[in-house]
Amino acid sequence: MTASTPPIAARHKGFNRAEIVDQNFTEFVQQWRGEARAAPRDDQPVLPGSALDAKGFRELLESQLISRHLDLMARVLRVQDKVFYTIGSSGHEGNAMVARLTRHTDPAFLHYRSGGFMAERFRKLPGMDPVMDSALSFAASKEDPASGGRHKVWGSKPLWVLPQTSTIASHLPKALGTAIAIEQARRIGHALPVPQDAIAICSFGDASSNHATAQTAFNAAAWTAYQKLPAPVLFVCEDNGIGISVKTPGGWVANNFRHRPDLDYFFADGLDLAEGYAQVRRAVEHCRATRRPTFLHLKTTRIMGHAGTDFEIEWRSIEELVAVEASDPLLRSAAIALESGLYTKESLLELNESIRRRCFAAAEEADRRPKLERLDEVMAPLAPYTPDAVEAEAERADYAARREAVFGGADRLPEKQPPRHLAIQINQALHDVMAKYPESLLFGEDVAQKGGVYTVTKGLYKAFKGNRVFNTLLDETMILGLAQGYANMGLLPIPEIQYLAYFHNACDQIRGEAASLSFFSNGQYRNPLVMRVASLGYQRGFGGHFHNDNSIAALRDIPGLVVGCPSRGDDAATMLRTLMALAKVDGRVCAFLEPIALYMAKDLYEAGDGAWQFAYPAPGEAMPLGEGRVYDQAADDLVVFTFGNGVPMALRAARTIGKELGWKVRVVDLRWLAPLNDAFIAAQARSAKRILVLDEGRRSAGVGEGVITAIVEAGHGATPLQRVVGADTFTPLAGAAFLVLPGEADVVAAAKRMA
């Protein structure tokens, strides 16, 4: 049945849109003139031929009304500063069918127009209240069970709804990663936190489907299915025909997705519960049974503007607004309610009013609940750190039998081998931590049979087989999406990004998604992972900007991210143990920057001296977070702060400075770049007669700026200080690269300027 055109929109151009939409429902019910049937029993179809029974319809209708009145409440109370979010779900209430037909143990990554879905999923567990929980979130109360008042998000730990940011389409890669992880965990014998036949649900809008990040996920899903590998993700495209104010071309979504190989397409009418229910059920059952990526094209509409600040009357005609309001799914649900005989006009209007009262009462109560009032409260879930537990985990060495099996016997353990260089010791450390953590996975481009571009992962594929060490498609966004999916399922991922420059292609997967999850879920969810990145400059005979990237600013700017950068092999091993412990114990997101130019470095001062090879640290040794390494602690004529490639460079320059100026030089290897250990830096600066900061990064936004800030804020700003840094430019090819990076001569020259 098609709803009659609501006349009120045409009569009152100046009316609040929420008032119009609300009144449309009341007028539609009051003016309904259809013939009611005999009310069906709970287990009978709500209308003849419908797959939806009467009980299901009543509950879905209630969920739709809850969603609608939360929207209306938000529009009304926002002007009173009692609500702080007005992006609503009106017109999308049909997504409640997806919630009803899936399980609360199917991880859900939701579009922000998912009020109906949430209201319906709340039925899956007893004693939960979607209205009060949502009201607390709208009010930014610290009692909000989803985010603790940090953002208006749809989320619930017991209902497996992982809070999402508002970044368009950025949640699709990790939703696919979660689906793949459900299957992969089973293959390596890892106990899943959800049933083995769970599926991942991911909803988004028609406009979002065009985003590059969305296309990445669709492509990776098809790439996976093409190889006959399971990927049980249900992509739910809620097509309302518009993105803020930009219309989606008619038929675009269907034309774009209906014939994509290995992405199975289903359509469902989300505006009609009686008609759409069977269509949604087919898609859900197909995804669960076949374990294939499934695209559900759910027809919706958008009632009211994008948000409360979007005055549609300024850019849409009255006629268009009237047509949109006529397609309101709640009008169709009202018609079903009346035609089926389940409700009279009076009982339906009373249901509507009772839910309105419930939503407003909850909002008023939520407004009285405590808000976040202190900085420490806001930041509490951002970067959890329990140093004693992390240290104990990093030093735990109760896996001797697994180590011996991986390395091929007790006599072949790495600590019994001669001192080795960085690449070898990172390789040995990766074997070590993967033996320690059976739930760990290592993956990326070329890491398996080839062993990585620099052979750093050589032998891991043979030692741990393809289920734990494997190649991915060439897509950094998807690599990091996979990592988050594996983390969601309780695994411990070690993704590799082949070069630091390639990280920038996928930065939002760490900045906007992985590193923010603990914050926006109030610590209920986390994304433990250790991202390995071949990094920094000085690579000879190969490179240019894309293989010699010294830009660390994008990493250091990410709240909560731990960034470590070793300069020598033994430090790499002890640092990696701590990074894995941080991920395991505190759920931290970590970046391990491996200096490419030092991978094969064996010598320090002269060819053949072997002074940059070190003994492998035995299990039980680990590097505390923030702990630096100091060379010649007693020296105080000049203190050089540096990291990565700068460490051996500074040591060589120190010898020259000693010969030419007679100074004793202390070199401080920061090792940890985020968070910087300000207290450690200040302590080293305190006894310095002169300070030099050697930072191969760019002059602007480099690590050196943080070091100098720590020195000055500690009161040592009067100490003579020089900075030797890279230029603010991209890195050119061949020998020209060394013109833009600091060298030993620059360090010596800076020291002489302070003489």
C-alpha positions in Angstrom: 0.0 0.0 0.0 1.4 3.4 -0.9 1.0 6.2 1.7 -1.0 9.2 0.7 0.9 12.4 0.2 1.2 14.3 3.5 -0.2 17.7 2.8 1.4 19.5 5.7 4.8 19.9 4.0 3.3 21.8 1.2 1.2 24.0 3.5 4.0 25.1 5.9 7.3 25.9 4.3 8.6 27.3 7.6 7.8 24.3 9.8 10.5 22.3 11.5 11.1 19.2 9.4 11.0 17.0 12.5 7.6 18.3 13.4 6.3 17.7 9.9 7.6 14.1 9.8 6.1 13.4 13.2 2.8 14.9 12.3 2.7 13.0 9.0 2.6 9.7 10.9 -0.3 10.9 13.2 -2.3 12.2 10.2 -1.7 9.1 8.2 -3.0 6.9 10.9 -6.0 9.1 11.6 -6.9 9.3 7.9 -6.5 5.7 7.1 -9.6 4.3 5.4 -8.5 0.7 4.6 -10.2 -2.5 5.6 -8.7 -4.4 8.5 -8.3 -8.2 8.4 -8.8 -10.5 11.3 -5.6 -10.2 13.4 -3.2 -13.1 12.8 -1.8 -15.3 15.5 1.8 -14.6 16.6 3.2 -17.4 14.3 1.1 -16.5 11.3 2.2 -14.1 8.4 1.5 -10.5 9.2 -0.1 -10.3 5.7 -0.9 -13.1 3.3 2.3 -14.3 1.5 4.7 -12.4 3.8 7.6 -14.3 5.4 7.3 -12.0 8.5 5.1 -13.3 11.3 2.9 -11.2 13.4 5.1 -11.3 16.5 8.1 -10.4 14.4 6.2 -7.5 12.9 5.1 -6.1 16.2 8.7 -6.1 17.5 10.1 -4.7 14.4 7.5 -1.9 14.4 8.5 -1.1 18.0 12.2 -1.0 17.0 11.3 1.4 14.1 9.4 3.7 16.4 12.2 3.7 19.0 14.6 4.7 16.3 12.3 7.4 14.9 11.6 9.0 18.3 15.3 9.0 19.3 15.8 11.1 16.1 12.9 13.4 16.9 14.0 13.8 20.5 17.6 14.7 19.3 16.3 17.4 17.0 14.1 18.9 19.8 16.7 18.7 22.6 19.7 19.7 20.6 18.6 23.4 20.7 18.5 23.1 24.5 22.1 21.7 24.7 20.8 18.4 26.1 21.7 16.4 23.1 24.9 16.7 21.0 24.2 14.6 17.8 21.5 14.9 15.2 22.6 12.6 12.3 19.5 10.4 12.4 18.2 7.1 11.1 14.8 8.3 9.8 14.1 6.5 6.6 16.6 3.7 7.4 14.5 1.9 10.0 14.2 -1.1 7.8 17.7 -2.1 8.8 16.0 -3.5 11.9 15.3 -6.5 9.7 19.0 -7.2 9.3 19.4 -7.2 13.1 16.5 -9.5 13.6 17.7 -12.0 11.0 21.3 -12.1 12.3 22.7 -13.0 15.7 24.1 -10.9 18.5 27.3 -12.8 18.1 27.7 -11.7 14.5 30.2 -8.8 14.8 28.6 -5.7 13.5 30.3 -2.6 12.0 27.5 -0.1 11.6 26.6 3.0 9.5 25.6 5.9 11.7 21.9 5.6 10.5 21.5 2.3 12.4 19.0 3.2 15.1 16.6 0.6 14.0 19.2 -2.1 13.8 20.4 -1.3 17.4 16.9 -1.2 18.8 16.2 -4.6 17.4 19.5 -6.2 18.3 18.9 -5.2 21.9 16.2 -7.8 22.0 18.8 -10.5 21.6 19.8 -10.3 25.3 17.5 -9.8 28.2 17.6 -6.8 30.5 19.0 -4.4 28.0 17.4 -1.0 27.2 18.1 0.5 23.8 16.3 3.8 24.7 18.3 4.6 27.8 21.6 3.4 26.4 21.1 5.6 23.3 19.9 8.6 25.3 23.1 8.4 27.4 25.1 8.4 24.2 23.2 11.3 22.7 23.8 13.3 25.9 27.5 12.6 26.0 27.2 11.2 29.5 30.1 9.3 31.0 27.6 6.6 31.9 27.1 5.9 28.2 27.8 2.2 27.9 29.1 2.4 24.4 31.8 5.1 24.5 31.7 6.6 28.0 30.6 9.9 26.7 33.4 10.4 24.2 31.3 10.3 21.0 27.8 9.4 19.9 28.4 5.9 18.5 26.3 2.8 18.0 28.1 0.2 20.0 27.7 -2.5 22.6 30.2 -5.0 23.9 27.6 -7.7 24.9 25.9 -7.3 21.5 29.1 -7.4 19.5 28.6 -4.0 17.9 32.0 -2.4 17.6 31.8 1.4 17.8 32.7 3.1 14.5 34.1 6.5 13.7 32.3 8.8 11.3 35.0 8.5 8.7 33.3 7.4 5.5 33.7 3.7 4.6 36.8 3.3 6.8 35.2 0.4 8.6 34.7 -1.8 5.6 38.3 -3.2 5.5 38.2 -4.3 9.1 34.8 -5.8 8.8 36.1 -7.9 5.9 39.2 -8.7 8.0 37.0 -9.9 10.8 35.1 -12.2 8.5 38.3 -13.7 7.2 39.6 -14.0 10.7 36.6 -16.0 11.8 37.7 -18.7 9.2 41.4 -18.4 9.6 41.3 -18.7 13.4 39.6 -22.1 13.0 42.3 -23.3 10.7 45.1 -22.6 13.2 43.2 -24.0 16.1 42.5 -20.6 17.8 39.5 -20.5 20.0 37.1 -17.9 18.6 35.1 -15.5 20.9 32.1 -15.9 18.6 30.5 -19.1 17.1 32.4 -20.7 14.2 29.5 -20.0 11.8 29.3 -16.3 12.7 29.3 -13.7 9.9 30.5 -10.1 10.0 27.9 -7.4 9.2 28.9 -4.0 7.7 26.5 -1.3 6.8 27.1 1.9 4.9 25.4 4.4 2.6 25.1 4.4 -1.2 27.4 7.5 -1.4 29.9 5.7 0.8 30.0 2.8 -1.6 32.0 5.0 -4.0 34.8 5.7 -1.6 38.2 4.3 -2.3 38.3 2.6 1.0 35.0 0.8 0.3 36.2 -0.2 -3.1 39.3 -1.6 -1.5 37.1 -3.8 0.7 34.9 -5.0 -2.2 37.9 -5.8 -4.3 39.6 -7.7 -1.5 36.5 -9.6 -0.7 36.1 -10.7 -4.4 39.8 -11.5 -4.6 39.4 -13.8 -1.6 36.3 -15.5 -2.9 37.9 -15.9 -6.3 40.5 -18.2 -4.7 37.8 -20.2 -3.0 38.7 -18.9 0.4 35.9 -18.1 2.8 35.0 -14.5 3.6 31.6 -14.4 5.4 30.9 -10.7 5.3 27.5 -9.2 4.8 27.9 -5.8 3.1 24.7 -3.9 3.7 24.4 -0.9 1.4 21.6 1.3 2.7 20.6 3.1 -0.4 18.7 6.3 0.3 19.7 7.9 -3.0 21.7 10.8 -1.6 25.0 11.7 0.2 24.4 14.8 2.3 23.2 16.9 -0.7 24.7 15.0 -3.7 22.2 12.6 -5.3 23.3 9.1 -6.3 22.4 8.5 -10.0 19.3 6.4 -10.3 20.1 2.7 -10.6 23.8 3.3 -9.9 24.2 0.9 -6.9 22.4 -1.9 -8.6 24.2 -1.4 -11.9 27.5 -1.2 -10.1 27.2 -4.2 -7.9 24.7 -6.6 -9.4 27.2 -8.3 -11.7 30.4 -8.1 -9.8 32.1 -11.5 -9.9 32.6 -13.1 -6.5 30.5 -10.5 -4.7 27.0 -12.0 -4.4 24.3 -9.4 -4.9 20.9 -9.4 -3.2 18.2 -6.7 -3.2 15.7 -6.0 -0.4 13.0 -3.4 0.1 13.9 -1.7 3.4 10.8 0.4 3.2 8.4 -2.5 3.5 8.7 -5.0 6.4 6.2 -7.4 4.9 7.9 -7.5 1.6 11.5 -7.0 2.5 11.8 -9.5 5.3 12.2 -12.6 3.0 14.6 -10.7 0.8 16.9 -9.8 3.7 16.6 -13.4 5.0 17.8 -14.8 1.7 20.9 -12.7 1.8 21.7 -13.5 5.5 21.2 -17.2 5.0 23.3 -17.2 1.8 26.2 -15.5 3.5 26.1 -17.8 6.5 25.8 -21.0 4.5 28.2 -20.3 1.7 30.8 -18.2 3.7 31.0 -15.9 0.6 31.1 -12.1 0.6 27.5 -11.0 0.1 26.2 -7.5 -1.0 22.8 -6.7 0.3 21.3 -3.7 -1.5 18.8 -2.4 1.0 16.4 0.2 -0.4 15.9 3.1 2.1 15.1 6.8 2.1 16.3 9.8 4.1 13.6 11.5 6.0 14.8 14.9 7.2 18.2 16.4 6.4 21.6 14.8 6.8 21.8 16.3 10.3 20.0 19.0 12.3 22.1 21.7 10.7 21.0 20.6 7.1 18.1 22.8 6.1 16.9 20.9 3.1 14.3 23.5 2.1 17.3 25.6 1.0 18.3 23.2 -1.7 15.4 20.8 -2.3 12.0 21.7 -3.7 8.8 21.3 -1.7 7.6 18.8 -4.3 10.7 16.7 -3.8 10.4 16.8 0.0 6.7 15.8 -0.2 7.6 12.8 -2.3 10.4 11.8 0.1 8.0 12.0 3.1 5.4 9.9 1.2 8.0 7.1 1.1 8.5 7.1 4.8 8.8 3.4 5.9 6.9 4.1 9.1 3.9 5.0 7.1 4.1 1.7 5.3 4.5 0.0 8.7 1.5 1.8 10.0 -0.5 0.6 7.0 0.6 -3.0 7.7 -0.3 -2.6 11.3 -3.8 -1.4 10.5 -4.5 -3.7 7.5 -3.4 -6.8 9.4 -5.7 -6.1 12.3 -2.9 -6.2 14.8 -3.6 -2.6 15.8 -6.5 -0.2 15.7 -5.9 3.5 15.0 -6.2 4.2 18.7 -3.8 1.5 19.8 -1.2 2.4 17.2 -1.3 6.0 18.1 -1.0 5.1 21.7 2.1 2.9 21.0 3.6 5.8 19.1 3.0 8.2 22.0 4.2 5.8 24.6 7.5 5.4 22.8 7.8 9.2 22.4 7.3 9.7 26.1 9.8 6.9 26.8 12.5 8.5 24.6 12.0 12.0 26.0 12.0 10.8 29.5 15.2 8.9 29.0 16.8 11.9 27.4 15.9 14.2 30.3 17.3 11.6 32.7 20.4 11.2 30.6 20.9 15.0 30.7 21.1 14.7 34.5 23.7 12.0 34.5 27.4 12.9 35.0 29.5 14.1 32.1 33.3 13.9 31.5 34.8 16.7 33.4 38.5 15.9 33.7 41.2 15.4 31.2 42.4 12.2 32.8 38.8 10.8 32.5 38.7 11.6 28.8 42.1 10.0 28.1 41.8 7.0 30.4 41.0 4.4 27.6 43.2 5.9 25.0 46.5 4.3 25.8 46.3 1.8 28.6 49.7 0.8 30.0 50.4 -1.6 32.9 54.2 -1.6 33.0 54.7 -4.4 35.5 52.4 -6.7 33.6 54.0 -5.7 30.2 57.5 -6.3 31.6 56.5 -9.7 33.0 55.0 -10.7 29.7 57.9 -9.4 27.6 60.4 -11.4 29.8 58.2 -14.5 30.0 60.3 -17.5 28.7 58.2 -20.6 29.3 58.1 -21.8 25.7 61.5 -23.4 25.4 60.2 -26.5 23.6 58.5 -24.5 20.9 61.6 -22.4 20.4 63.8 -25.4 19.9 61.3 -26.9 17.5 61.2 -23.6 15.5 65.0 -23.1 15.4 65.8 -26.7 14.8 67.3 -27.7 18.1 68.9 -26.3 21.2 72.3 -25.9 19.6 70.8 -23.7 16.9 69.1 -21.2 19.1 70.0 -17.7 18.1 71.6 -16.7 21.5 74.1 -19.5 20.8 75.2 -18.1 17.5 77.9 -15.5 16.7 76.9 -11.8 16.8 74.8 -10.9 13.8 73.5 -7.8 12.0 70.1 -6.1 12.2 68.2 -8.0 9.5 69.2 -11.4 10.8 68.3 -10.5 14.4 64.9 -9.2 13.4 64.3 -12.4 11.6 65.4 -14.4 14.6 63.2 -12.3 16.9 60.2 -12.9 14.6 60.8 -16.6 14.8 61.0 -16.2 18.5 57.9 -14.2 19.2 55.8 -16.4 16.8 56.9 -19.4 18.7 56.0 -17.7 21.9 52.5 -16.6 20.7 50.7 -19.4 18.8 47.9 -16.9 18.0 50.3 -14.6 16.2 50.1 -14.1 12.4 52.6 -12.4 10.1 51.4 -11.2 6.7 51.9 -8.6 4.0 53.2 -8.2 0.5 55.9 -10.7 -0.5 56.6 -11.9 3.1 55.9 -15.6 2.7 57.9 -17.8 0.2 60.1 -14.9 -0.9 60.9 -13.8 2.7 60.3 -10.1 2.1 62.0 -7.6 -0.2 65.1 -7.7 2.1 64.7 -11.4 3.2 63.9 -10.2 6.8 61.0 -12.8 6.9 63.0 -15.6 5.3 62.2 -19.0 6.7 59.1 -17.9 8.6 56.7 -19.4 6.0 58.5 -22.8 6.2 58.5 -22.7 10.0 54.9 -21.6 10.6 53.1 -22.6 7.4 50.7 -20.6 5.3 48.0 -20.3 7.9 50.2 -18.1 10.0 52.6 -16.5 7.5 51.1 -15.5 4.2 51.1 -13.0 1.4 48.3 -10.6 0.9 47.1 -8.6 -2.1 49.0 -5.4 -2.9 46.9 -3.1 -0.8 48.1 -1.5 2.4 44.6 -0.4 3.4 43.5 -4.0 3.3 46.6 -5.3 5.1 45.8 -3.1 8.0 42.1 -3.9 7.8 43.0 -7.6 8.0 45.1 -6.8 11.0 42.2 -5.2 12.9 39.9 -8.1 11.9 42.3 -10.6 13.3 42.7 -8.6 16.5 38.9 -8.5 16.9 38.9 -12.3 16.9 41.6 -12.5 19.6 44.6 -13.1 17.4 47.9 -11.2 17.5 48.7 -9.8 14.1 52.1 -8.6 12.8 51.3 -6.9 9.5 54.1 -5.7 7.3 54.0 -2.4 5.4 56.7 -2.8 2.8 58.0 0.8 2.9 57.2 3.7 5.2 56.0 5.8 2.2 53.3 3.1 1.5 51.9 3.5 5.0 50.6 6.9 4.1 48.3 5.2 1.6 46.6 3.5 4.5 47.2 5.9 7.4 43.6 6.2 8.4 43.3 2.5 9.2 45.7 3.2 12.1 44.8 6.8 12.9 41.1 6.7 12.4 40.3 3.1 13.2 42.8 0.9 15.0 44.2 3.5 17.4 40.8 5.0 18.2 38.8 1.9 19.0 39.8 1.6 22.6 39.1 5.3 23.1 35.7 5.3 21.5 34.6 2.0 23.1 35.8 3.2 26.6 38.3 0.4 26.6 35.8 -2.4 25.9 37.3 -3.2 22.5 40.9 -3.0 21.4 43.1 -3.6 18.3 46.3 -5.2 19.5 48.8 -5.3 16.6 52.4 -4.7 15.8 52.9 -3.1 12.4 56.4 -3.7 10.9 57.6 -1.0 8.5 60.8 -0.9 6.5 61.7 2.7 7.1 63.9 5.8 6.8 66.6 6.9 4.4 70.2 6.3 3.4 69.5 3.3 1.2 72.2 3.1 -1.4 71.8 2.0 -5.0 68.0 2.0 -4.9 65.2 4.2 -3.7 64.1 7.7 -4.2 61.3 9.0 -2.1 59.1 5.9 -2.1 61.9 3.7 -0.7 63.7 6.3 1.4 60.9 7.9 3.4 62.0 9.8 6.5 58.6 11.2 7.5 57.7 9.9 10.9 55.4 12.8 11.8 52.3 11.0 10.5 52.9 8.2 13.0 53.9 10.3 16.0 50.7 12.4 15.6 48.4 9.4 16.2 47.1 9.4 19.8 48.0 6.2 21.7 50.3 4.7 19.0 53.6 3.3 20.3 56.4 3.8 17.8 59.8 2.1 18.3 62.9 2.3 16.1 65.9 0.2 16.8 69.3 0.9 15.4 71.0 -2.5 16.2 70.0 -6.1 16.2 69.9 -6.9 19.9 67.8 -3.8 20.5 65.4 -4.9 17.8 64.9 -8.3 19.5 64.3 -6.8 23.0 62.1 -4.0 21.6 60.0 -6.5 19.6 59.4 -8.6 22.7 58.1 -5.5 24.5 55.9 -4.4 21.6 54.3 -7.8 21.4 53.7 -7.7 25.2 52.2 -4.2 24.9 49.8 -5.6 22.3 49.1 -8.8 24.2 48.6 -7.3 27.7 47.3 -3.8 27.1 45.8 -4.1 23.6 48.1 -1.4 22.2 48.6 -0.5 18.6 52.3 -0.5 17.8 54.6 0.5 15.0 58.1 -1.1 14.6 60.2 1.0 12.3 63.1 -1.0 10.8 65.9 1.2 9.3 66.5 -0.3 5.8 70.0 1.2 5.5 71.1 -0.6 8.7 69.6 -4.0 7.8 72.9 -5.4 6.5 75.3 -3.1 8.3 78.1 -5.1 10.1 80.8 -2.5 10.5 80.9 0.8 12.4 84.2 2.6 12.0 86.2 0.7 9.3 85.3 -2.0 6.8 85.6 -5.4 8.5 85.5 -4.2 12.1 82.2 -6.0 12.7 81.4 -3.5 15.4 77.7 -3.2 14.4 77.0 -6.8 15.0 75.7 -8.0 18.4 74.9 -11.1 20.3 71.3 -12.2 20.3 69.6 -11.5 23.7 68.3 -14.7 25.3 64.6 -15.0 26.3 63.9 -13.2 29.5 65.6 -9.9 28.3 63.3 -7.1 27.1 63.5 -3.4 26.6 61.1 -1.3 28.8 58.9 1.2 27.0 60.7 4.5 26.8 64.2 3.3 27.8 66.9 4.7 25.6 70.5 3.5 25.2 73.4 5.7 26.2 76.9 5.5 24.7 79.6 6.9 27.1 77.4 8.1 29.9 80.3 10.0 31.6 80.9 12.2 28.5 79.5 15.7 28.9 81.2 18.1 26.4 78.6 17.3 23.9 75.4 15.1 24.1 73.9 14.0 20.8 70.3 12.9 20.8 69.4 10.7 17.9 67.7 7.4 16.7 67.8 4.9 13.9 70.4 5.6 11.2 71.6 8.6 13.3 73.1 6.3 16.0 76.1 4.8 14.1 76.4 8.1 12.3 76.7 10.0 15.6 79.2 7.5 17.0 81.4 7.9 14.0 81.1 11.7 14.1 81.9 11.6 17.9 85.2 10.0 17.2 86.1 12.7 14.7 84.9 15.4 17.1 87.0 13.9 19.9 90.1 14.0 17.6 89.6 17.5 16.3 88.0 19.3 19.3 89.2 17.1 22.1 85.6 16.7 23.4 84.1 13.7 25.0 80.8 13.0 23.3 77.8 11.1 24.7 75.4 9.6 22.1 71.9 9.0 23.3 69.8 6.6 21.2 66.1 7.4 21.9 64.9 4.1 20.5 61.2 4.9 21.4 59.8 7.8 19.2 56.3 7.8 20.5 55.7 8.5 23.3 59.0 10.3 23.7 60.4 9.8 27.2 60.6 13.4 28.2 62.1 12.6 31.6 64.9 10.5 30.1 65.7 13.2 27.6 65.8 15.9 30.4 68.0 13.7 32.5 70.5 13.3 29.7 70.4 17.0 28.9 70.9 18.1 32.5 74.6 17.3 32.6 75.4 18.4 29.0 77.6 21.4 28.3 76.3 21.4 24.7 73.5 19.6 23.0 73.1 18.4 19.4 69.9 16.9 18.1 70.5 14.6 15.0 67.2 13.9 13.2 67.2 12.4 9.7 63.6 13.4 9.4 62.5 16.7 7.8 63.1 20.0 9.5 59.4 20.6 10.0 57.5 18.2 12.3 60.4 15.9 12.9 61.2 13.9 16.0 63.9 16.6 16.8 61.2 19.2 17.6 59.8 16.9 20.3 63.3 16.4 21.8 64.1 20.1 21.9 60.7 20.8 23.5 61.4 18.3 26.2 64.8 19.9 26.9 63.5 23.4 27.0 60.4 22.6 29.1 62.8 20.8 31.6 64.6 24.1 32.1 67.7 23.4 30.0 67.0 25.8 27.2 70.1 27.9 28.0 72.4 25.1 27.1 74.0 25.7 23.7 72.1 23.6 21.2 72.2 22.8 17.5 69.9 20.7 15.3 71.1 18.7 12.4 68.1 17.6 10.3 66.9 16.6 6.9 65.6 19.2 4.4 61.9 19.9 3.9 61.7 18.0 0.6 61.0 14.7 -0.9 64.0 12.4 -1.3 65.4 12.3 -4.9 67.0 9.3 -6.6 70.6 8.1 -6.5 73.4 10.2 -4.9 71.2 13.3 -4.8 69.4 11.7 -1.9 72.4 12.4 0.4 72.1 16.1 -0.3 68.8 16.3 1.6 69.7 14.0 4.5 72.2 14.9 7.3 75.6 13.3 7.2 78.6 12.9 9.5 80.2 16.0 8.2 77.1 18.0 9.1 77.3 16.7 12.7 81.0 17.6 13.0 80.3 21.0 11.5 77.5 21.7 14.0 79.8 20.8 16.8 82.5 23.2 15.6 79.9 26.0 15.4 79.4 25.5 19.2 83.1 25.3 19.9 
